[in-house]
Amino acid sequence: MANLNFSPKDILQQEFKTKMRGYDPVEVDEFLDNVIKDYEAYNKEILALQEENDRLQAKLSQQATNPAPTPSRVQTEVPKSQTVTNFDILKRLSNLEKEVFGKKLDQDAADHSEVTTRVSQALNSNYTNDENSDDNERTRRF
């Protein structure tokens, strides 16, 4: 341990001379009491750390003299069929996009063709109705 100038006991027993214009003795005593508490806390911490250090040193020396058998790690190689590459990921992503957006485009095209079919059927039915042809004849007369 480092050489300390004062121990908690030295601080507690320290007496100061009093002079006429000196410090307030009560305030100095309170301050010194706090310093003593800090010293005691630091000493406890130092002792705890020294004990932990000794315990760890003993454990380290024990492991150095009796090395525990380490389990051998078996490296399993992944077959090439299971390895994933960037190309595989891009291919999968492309297929997913085709599935999602392709169906949407097909659906939009089907909706469009259905509407076109209905419109053309409606137009054809207007021209093929006999009533409409009569209306056309009447319109031509004017």
Buried (B, 14 or more C-beta within 10 A) or exposed (E): EEEEEEEBEEBBEEEEEEEEEEEEEEEEEEEBEEBBEEBEEEBEEEEEEEEEEEEEEEEEEEEEEEEEEEEEEEEEEEEEEEEEEEEEEEEEEEEEEEEEEEEEEEEEEEEEEEEEEEEEEEEEEEEEEEEEEEEEEEEEEE
